[in-house]
C-alpha cells in the first residue's frame, strides 16, 4: 500500500487570506499579521515546530504544531506559515488567524521523487526549488491551487540555488548564468532584476519591495525601492560581510560576520539589541526577531511587535526550548564546515552546516558605497483603507435597519418560543435498516461529537425563516396525482413496495400507468401522526423547493398528491438506492462486484453530492440550506450518479453570510452541526458538516454513530474516531478494509478527501470550507485519481484563475 503521509490538511485548504511573506525559509519564521513566531526545535529526536503567539498575558501562548515530525525549513507571512518536511518530499501550511487551540493545516505538495529545497512565500504564491523536477521551480497560489504559478518567469526551466519572495514578486539566483538574479511577478520584481543586472550573487533576501544580498566578492548589495532609505547600506559599521539578512517594509537588517550583532537601517534601528549576538534573524513588516548565539532563544523587537513598553523594546519569547540555528541534514558539511554542537542540537541525527557562502576574508575593508539606481515608484498598499471603507458601509447599513430588525426579532421570539430554549433534533429514520447507537438523545453518550472546544457565542443578528407556502402555489410546476392513482401504482402501498423512509413519511416504489418508475413518499396518517403540523411543514417544504429546483445531482420531483389528510410526493426512481445501504448493509458492500468497492467511485459519489449541495447554496434563488445531509439522503440512480434527496427539513438561507436562528435545531444525530445544535446558529456551513461526516463514512465504512469494540462496545462518534487518526497522519489505519489499499494515484486522492473531510467537521462553522471550496478539492482528487501526478491541495479552499 502506498504510504499515506500527513499533509495539511486545506484546507485547502481552509485559508482564503493572502499570505504576504518577507524573505525565505529558515529554521525561524514570523507571521507578522498575528504576531506569531514559529521555529524548529533543537535537541530532540524530532525536529518539530513550536509557535508563540504574542498578545496580552492571557492570550499569549506556546502552541505545538501537529504533526509532531521533523522539518527542515519554515517560512511565514501575514497569517500563514509553511514548512518543509525533513527530506523535502512534503510541504505543509498552517493558518494562525484562528481562535482554536491549534492551527488549521493544509498540505500543498507531496512527492517522493521531486524533493523540495529552497522555500519562500510571497503575497500570492508559495515557491520552492525541487530536485529532479520539471520545471525546477515550483510555485502555488497561497490558497493551495494553481501549481507552477510562475507568472512573469521568462524561462521556467531555469534551475535556481536560492529563491526569496516579497510583495507580488519572487527572485532567484541562477547558477547556470553566472549566479545572476532573475525575478518574476509584478513590475517591482522586474525592476529589481534590472538593477542587479549581471552581478554575481551568493545569497539574496527579499523585503516588501526591495532585495539585499551578498555578491560573490563578499559585498552587501541592496536593490529595489529606496523610499525609506532601505538601500542605503551604512558605512563604517563593520559590515565586512553579512552572515544573516532580514528585510521588512522600508528597512533592512544584517548580522555582522565577525561579532554577530545586528545592524539595521531605513525605517528601523537596532538600538535595543546592540550587544546581543545572533545566529539568524527574520523580519515582519515592522518588527524583527532573532535567534541568539548565547542559548538559542528567540528575541523580537520593533514597533510592530506587541511589547510591554516602548516601541523598540526587546522581548525574549518563552518558548521553553532551544531552537535550531540551521536544518539538520545528512551531509558532511564539506563546503563551509560543521556548526559547533551540531551533534547535540540534531540529537545525533544529521548535521548542521555553517551557512553559505563561506568566504575566507581576513580583515577585509568595507565595500565602497553603492549608488542606488533609479527605483520604481512603488505604490503603498491600501488594504486598511479598503477594509475601513467596507466597515463604515456595513456599519451604516446595520444602523439603518437595526431598529426595525430588533422589533421583528422580539415579535418572532415571542411567537415561536425560541427565546425560551425550545429546540429538538429530528432523528430521521434511515431507510431499511436500524442503526445501532444512532438514535440516542443529544444529551446522552450517543450524542453529537464530544471534542472539547469552547465555541464562542455569536452576537445577536437578524434572523429569518421563510416558510415555503402551501403546495397549491406550486401546482403549476409539478404534476398533481390522485390518491387512487398512487395507491394503484404501489399495489395499495404494500409492504413489498416499501423501500425506505424520509423526513415525514414512508417511501414506496411505484409504477405509473404510463410506465414510469417512481418513488412515492407518503406522510403518516391516523393515530401515528401526533405532529401533523410538522408533517405538513415538511410536505410543503419539499414541494416548494423541489418544484423549482432542477439539477443533475438533486432528486427530481415528478408530482404530488394533496387529498383530504393525505400528503404524498412523487419522485423519479433511484434504481441503486441510498448510499447508506451500500456502505452499511453487508449484503450489498460485501459483493465483490459492487461499484462502491472502489476508491475512485467513492470519491466521485462525494463530488456528485457536493455539486448538488453547491447548487442549493450558491445557485438557487434564494439559497437553500438542506439541514439533513447524510448518507441515507444521498441516492444513486441507474448510472451510479449521486443525487441529494429529502428536502423536508430544508430552509431558505439568509441573504448574507451571517447566521440566523430558526425555531429549533433539526437534523440527524451524528450528522448535525454541533454549533447549530448547541447555539442554534444555522448557516450553509451546517450542511458542510453533514457532508464531512458522509465523507468520513465513505472513507472508513463506519456509521456516523457506531459501536466501537475497542471502547467496550460503547457508541462512538465517527468524527471522534476518524479525525484524530487523520490528524496524526495515520489515515491508513481507519480506511475501509473492504475496498482494499488505494493504488498509487488513489492514495493521494483519498488523502486529499480525508483532509477535506477533517476541515468540514471543525466545531466552528467559520473554520469550515465553503461548499465551492469542497467541490474544488474533490475535483482535484478525481483528477489525481485518474492519473494526474505532482502536488495536490488539501487546503486552500478557494478556486482561483489566472
Secondary structure, 3 states (H helix, E strand, C coil): CCCCCCCCCCCECCCCCCCCCCEECECEEEEHHHCEEEEEECCCCCCCEEEEECCCCCCCEEEECCCCCCEEEEEECCCEEEEEECCCCEEEEEECCCCCCCCEEEEEEECCCCCEEEEEECCCEEEEEECCCCCCEEEEECCCCCCCCCCCCCCCCCCCCEEEECCCEEEEEEHHHCCEEEEEECHHHHHHHHHHCCCCEEEEEECCCEEEEEECCCCEEEEECCCCCCCCCCCCCCCCCEEEEEECCCEEEEEECCCCCEEEEECCCCHHHCCCCEEEEEECCCCEEEEECCCCCEEEECCCCCCCCCCCCEEECCCCCCECCCCCECCCCCCCCECCCHHHHCCCCCECECCCCCCCCCCCCCCCCCCCCCCCCCCCCCHHHHHHHHHHHHHHHHHHHHHHHHHHHHHHHHHHCHHHCCCCCCCCCCCCCCCCCCCCCCCCCCCCCCCCCCCCCCCCCCCCCCCCCCHHHHHHHCEECCHHHHHHHCCCCCHHHEEEECCCEEEEEEECCCCCEEEEEEECCHHHCCCHHHHHHHHHHHHHHHCCCCCCCECCEEEEEEECCEEEEEEECCCCCEHHHHHHCHHHHCCCCCCCCCHHHHHHHHHHHHHHHHHHHHHCCCCEECCCCCHHHEEECCCCCEEECCCCCCEECCCCCCCECCCCCCCCCCCCCHHHHHHCCECCHHHHHHHHHHHHHHHHCCCCEEEEHHHCCEEEEHHHHHHHHHHCCCHHHCCCCCCCCCCHHHHHHHHHHHHHHHHHCCCCHHHCCCHHHHHHHHHHHHHHHCCCCCCCCCECCCCCCC
